[in-house]
């Protein structure tokens, strides 16, 4: 972990585009709650190719970086040390300064597990199966998070199975049994019967034809939160189901980052309050 010294330190979120990022809201709230006067957290427009040069040029006052798209794989490749969960995902959303270089971690996994436990009401049972819609970068973090929760089998439902290889590899590294279903051939009516938890990573309109079936699954994480509410969220709520969102995931992944950067327990209540205010109080964002 980074030093918890009160001397001013710097951190930032890297991405392209990055102007929309709510990470500064979360980390500035954390620094303020911890009394870290003079600590700053900024947005820096940086793509994957620019990331190594940017990090090379950082002075000793920099404690860490949040990394969003498109730089997560570049962050993993840059680091001198890689946390096991980042290695499993194949990407990193966090770079932490260490005495001998930079550590890459993927607190997106913590985002998935925290969101599903606290907002999604997911309580694992032996032999649980999950469905993940889509196979992009978020899906890779999702399958590793599901494995940490105790899921044993995951079914990926994707438009083109040939493009799902990175998520399949992540699932296998996490110890999951994995099946890949082509979207056009999947039996959505059958999916809820053997599924304990659903993670949706595809655009809202894609799931509209299957809302009746998907909303029957007991715990749902819909990573989309803008615009809100999504059709899937509305369908789950109409059925009285348990719903976690991408905003819950954002909050829970930030806890681990804040602890990396400051070396102190994350001030969860203050970070939650800041994110709720910044997002217009559209969601309760439970943290327990």
C-alpha positions, 0 to 999 in steps of 0.5 A: 500500500502507499504511504499514509503520510500527511504530506501532499500526494497526487492521484488521478484517473487516466482514460480517453475520454475521461471527462465524464468520470466520477472517480474524482468525486469518490477519491476527493471525498475519501481524502477529505474524510481522512484529513489528507489536506493537500492531496489531489485527484485529477482527470488525465486524458490518456490513451493506452499508447500514451500511458507508459510515457505518462507514468514514467514521467510522474514524480515521487508525490504520485501515489496511484492511478485509476485506469479506465478504458482504453488503458487497462491492458496497458496498465497491466503490461506496464506494472512491475508487479501484478496482483493475482486478480488482475492477472486473472482478469487480464487487465488492471484498473489500478496502478499503485506506487511501490518502492520498487515500481508499480503494482497493477491491481483490478479492483473492478473484481471487488466492484462486482462482488461488493455490488452483488452482495450489498445491492444485489442481495446475492448469497452464494450457494454451492454449485451456483451458476451465472449468466453473463451477457456480453464478453467485453472488458467488464465481462472479464472482471465479472467472471473473476468476481463471480468466481470469488463469490463461489459461482462454479459455472458461467454461461456467456451469451454473446453476439459472436463467440469467436470474440469472447476468447479473452473473457473465456480465458479469464473465466478459466484462469478463475477456475470456472467452467464456462459455456459460450452461447451465441445470442441468436441461438440462446434459449432465454426462456430456459436461462433463469431455471438454472441461474442464480445470478445475472450480469448484463454488460451489453447496451440496454436495448439489446436485452429488451426482447428478453426482459420477461425471462431475464428479470426472473433471475434472483440477483441481477447486476446491470452495469449500465447506469446512464441513462437511468433506469434501464429497461432491465432495471425496471423489469427487475424492480417490477418483479420485486427482484434484487438489483445491483448497478454499475454505480454500485460497482463503481462505488465498491471498486473505489474502496479498494483503490482508496485503500491502496492510495492512502494506506488507510481503511476507506471511509465508505459512508463518506464516499457513498454520500458523495457519489449519491449526491453527484449522481442525483440520488438516483440509487441507494447504493448500499454498502452492507 
